[in-house]
Amino acid sequence: MKIVISGIGIISAAGFNLEQNLEAIKNGKRNGAPVSIFSTILPYPVFEVKSLPEKYAKEGMRTRSLAFAALKEALDDAGLQAPLSGFRTGVCLGTTVASQLNDISFYTEFRKSGSADLKPVDLFLKGNLAESVACSLNASGPSITVVNACSSGTDAIGIALSWLKAGFCDIAIAGGADEINRVPLCGFGSLGILSNSLCAPFDKNRSGLNLGEGAGILIIEREDFYIKRCGKPSLYLSGYGSFADAYHLTAPRPDGTGLESAIRKALSDAKVVPEDICFVNAHGTGTLDNDRVEGSVLSRVFGDKIKFLSTKGYTGHTLGGAGSIEAVYTAAALKEGWIPSNAGFECKDDDIPITPVTANTPINGCFAVSTSLAFGGNNAAIVIERA
């Protein structure tokens, strides 16, 4: 049973929809700047979604709002309208920050006075992404919010794929979303992995990552169901693999065997071999360890001629939304027949055996891989296919 990607939606610092995102990355536009959505003394540049459209803005629910913006575009692209009560629909969304940090004001006030308004706690409870989306669509299938650090979005897509293959539902809403928040900004700053300048994935002089925010949503369907509903598919979600090596709380395993296992599982699930892959959308955070390990694994699996890039130079690292945003970019690139330049790359690192693309590059082939590496040793990969 093949699984169709029938709709895609995205919102990021690069644009409010897929068209704006593709235009930005095609022209090498990078919208990184100091934080403006909350006060902070930290100097690090971030990739914010500026002026979130009013119809999606909701006080204290930024991650939810980002998810719903991408969801609307994905549903429109798939030719679907809410509610989806007439279909067996599952919802699987990944996040890390989610709207679950909207209770910070509660704790701040409670520490000051010993009591506080419970409204932030109410927002905390309403911040479950999958539940919120499922209720809005009247979805009758399974619903799960995946919180698996920076592989959350990719893992959510993989879980939704397994639901469809198992016959649990006919349609699934899959993806992820995350917002920029004081907690991850301070946390990643404390780890010493935030860059003071715009990130440069895989570059010799890379100095760390930039945080970003946004959402990516895929509508995926069983092929037989989609053909009856719409006709001939153009994209498929063909494979998923995950592997937790549990090497370290934050650092990737130096030999990359966990990531390699996840990629090879995804290829096996898709019934393809490395030579079938025309490009890889890499996790590519711009940190020293991630890029060195990931570059070595990609070289080992796909050889030194593989075309690859990181799109985080255009979106920042969107944490739980990263894998899903990159899945959208991967699907769109296959459909459009090109991949963008790896933003920020100037100098080859001798410790990384391969070099990312440095200009907008045509691609030929039907299969692409998108990878995610996460804290805790979580690794995930998906294979997307052009019909």
N, C-alpha and C positions, 0 to 999 in steps of 0.2 A: 504494500500500500504506500503510494507516494503522497507527500504532504505539500500542498500548494501554499505559497506566500501570496495572498490575494490583496493585501493592503499594507502600506507602510506609512508611518507618520513620525515626525521628528520636530523637536524644538530645542534649540541650543543657542549659545552665544553667537553662532554663525548665522542664525536666522530663525524665523517663526514657523517655517514649514520646509518641506523638502526642496522646493524650487529655490528659496533663498539660501538654504544651506549649500546646495550644489553650486550656486553662483558665487558664493563667498569662497569656497575651497578651490573652485576653478581659477579664481583671480588671486589666490594666495592671501586673502583678507584675514587678518588676525585681530580679534576684538578684545584682547587681554588688556586689563587696566586695574588700578587699585580698587579695592572693595568700596561699593557705594550703597549697598542695601542694608548695611548696619555699620555702626561705629566700631572702629578698631585702630589700635596703634601699630598693628603689624603691617609691614610695607609690601608684602608679597602681591604681585599681580594675580588676578583671577579672571575667569571667563564667565561673566554674568549674563543672564538673559535680561536685557535692558527693556524696561517698559512692558512688562508682561501684559498682553492684551486684557482689557478690563473685564471682558466676559469670562475670563478664566481666573482672574485675580480673586483670591478669597483670603481674608485676614487670618494669618496664622496657619495657612494650609498651602504653603508654596509648592512643596513637592507634589501634592495632590493636584494643584492647579496646572503644573507642568505636564503631569501625566494625562490630564484630561485634554489639554491642548493637542498633544500628539495623538491621543485616541481619536479625537474628532477627525483629524486628517486621515488616519488609517482607515476608519470606518467609511469615510467618503470615497477613498481610493478603492476600497473593496466593494463599493456599491451596497453598503448596508446602512440601515438606520435603526437607532435605538427606539424602543426596546427590542431586544433579541429573544423575547420569550417564545417565539415560534421555532427556535433552534435549540439544539443541545450545545450550549456554549460554556466553555471553561475559561477561567481567568487566572493567569500566573504572571505575577509582576515582581521584579526584584528591586531592592533599595538598600541603603544603609542608613542614611540620615532620615529619610522619609519625612513624615510630619511628626515623627515621634519625639523630636526635641522641642516641640512647641510648649512643653511644660516648664521650660527654663524660667520663664517669668514667675511661675507659681513658686518655685523653690527660692528665687531671689526675694520675692516679697515675704515668703514664710520665714526666711532667715532674718529678715529685718524686723518683722513685727510679731511673729509667732502665729499669724493667721494669713490667709490669702484667698482671693476669689478662685473658685473652682473652674472657671471657664477654660483656662489652659489645660486642665486635666481632661475636660470634655473634648478639646481639640486633639489631645493625645490619643484618646480612645477612637476618635473619628479618623485618625491618620493611617489606618490600615489600608494600603493602596488597593490590594486585590478585592477586599470586601467592599470598599467604596465604589470601585468600578463595576463589580458584579451587581451590586444593588442598583446602580444607575441604569444598567442594561437589562435588569431583570433576568440575569443569566441563571440557568438552571443546572449547569455542570459544576465540576470541582472548582474550588477557588483557593489559591495559596499565595501568600506573600513570602518571597524568598529573601532572607537576609544572610548573605554569604560573602560579606565584604565586597571586594571589587569584581568578583566573578558573578555577582547576584543576577545581573541582567542576562548574561549568557546562560547561566544555570536555569533561570526562569523559562527561557526559550526552549532549552533542552527538555525540561520537565513537561512543558506543554506539548512538545513533539511526541513524547512518550504517551501522553493521554490520548492523542489522536490515533496513534498506531495501535493502542490497546482498545480503541473503540469506546472510550469513556465519553467522548463528545465528538461533534461534527465540525465545530468551529472553536478556536481558542484565541483569546487575546493574550499576547505574550510580549514581554519587554521589561522596561524598568525606568525609574526616574529618581533623581536626587537633586537637592538644593544645596547652595552654599550656605554654611552656617558657622557660627563662632566656634562650635565644638570641633569639627574637623579641621578648621583653619588653625586653631591653637594646637590641636593634636598633631597634625602633620608638621607644623612648625617646630614643635617640641622634638619630633623625631629627626629634625634636621634635613628633611628631604624636599622642602619647598624651595623653588628657585626665586632669586631676586629679580630675574629677568624672564622674558618669554621662553618657555621650555624649548629644548632642542633634542627631541628623541633620536637616539642612536649616534649623536654627534660626539666627537672626541672630547669636546669641552662642555658637555652637558653638566648642569649643576643642580638638577632636581625637577620636580613637577610643578605645574600650576593647577590649582583646583578649578573646577568648572561646575556647571549645573545644566540640567535639561532632562529630556525624556525621549525615548525611542520605543515605538510600538509596532509590532507585526501582527497582522491578522493572518492566521494560518488555518487551513481547512483540509479535510480529507479530499483527495483528488476526485473520487466519484461524486461526492457531495458538491464540490465546486463546479464540475463539468455540467451537472444538471442545473445549477444555479446561474452560471455565467458563460460557460464555454471553454475555450482553450486556455490553459494556464501559460504564464510566461516565466514564472520563478518557482523554485521548489526549496524547501528546507529539507536537506537530504541526510544530514548526520549530526550527531552530538557525542562528545566524549568529555568525561571529567575524571580527575584523579587528584586526590588529596595526599600530598607526600608528608605533611605534618612536620616539615623540617624545622621551622622557626616561626615565632609569633608574627614577625613582619618581613623577614628577609626570604627571598626565593632560594630554593636549593641550588647550590653552585653548579652542580652538573646538569641541572635542568631535566632530570629523568621524569619528574612528575608532569611537567608541561609536555614533554615528548610523548608520554603515555596517553595524555588527554587528546593530543592531536591525532595520534595513531588510532585511538578508539573512534574518534569522529570520522576519520577516513574509512575505517572498516565498516562503521555503521552506514556510511553513504555508499559503500561498495565501490570505492575509487582508490587509486594509488597516488603517491605524491606527484608523479609525473602528470597527472590529470589537472593539477591545481595551477590556475593561471596567475593568481596573486594571493598574497596574505595580508589581511588587515591586522597588524600586530597590536598588542597591548601597548607597547612602547611609551612608557611613562616619562622618560627623560631622566630617570634616576640611574645612578652608576650601576647598581647591581641588576636591576630588572633588564635593562637594555643589553648588558653583556651576556646574561644568561639566555635571554630570549633570542638574541641574534645568533648565538651558537647553536641553539636547538633548531631554529629555522634552517640554518645552513646544513645541519646534520640530517634533517628529515627531507628537505626539499632540494638541496644542492646549492651551489654558489650562483646559479643563474636565476633564482627565484625573484620575481618582482614583489616587493613588499614595502609597506609604509606604516606609519602611525598617524592617525588623524587627530591626536590629542593636541597637536600644535594649533588646531583651529577651534577646539571645544574646551580645552583643559581636561583634567581628569575628573570625570563626572561620577566617580565612585560606583555606587550600585546601578547607575544608569549607563555606565561606560559601555558595557558589552552590548546593550540593546541599541544604543546610538550607533555604535560601530557595525552592528548587524544591518541597520538601515543603510548606512553608507555602503556596506559591502553589496547588499542587494541592488542598490541604485547603480553602483559602479558596473556590476555585471550587465545590467539592463542598458546602461548608457554606453558601455564599451570603453571606458577610460577610468584611470585612477589619478588622484591629484598628487602633487609634489609632497614629499615629507617635510612639512614646514619646520624651519629652524636648523635643518641639517646643512653643515658647511664642510666639516673636516672628518675624514674617516678615522675611526678608532681601530688601532691595530689589534685590539683584543676582541673585536667583532669581525668575523670572517666575511661578512656580506655587507653590502651598502644599499640603503633604501633608495627609492626613485627620487630624483631631484628636479623633476619637471612633470607636468601633466603628461601621462603616458598611456597610449592605446593598449588595450588588452585583447587577446584572442583566446578563447576557451570558454568552457561552460561551467567550471567549478572554481570556487574561491573559499578560503578559510578565514575565519575571524577568531582571534585568541583572546583569552583573559587570564591574568594572573592575580591572585588575591592574597591578602594576609592569611596566616594560618596554613599556608602551603596549598591553598585551593587553586586548581588549574582547570580551565574549561575551554572547549573549542567547538565551533559549529562549522558545518559545510553547507554552503548555499549554491544552488545550481540554476543556471539559465536554461530554459527549455529550448 
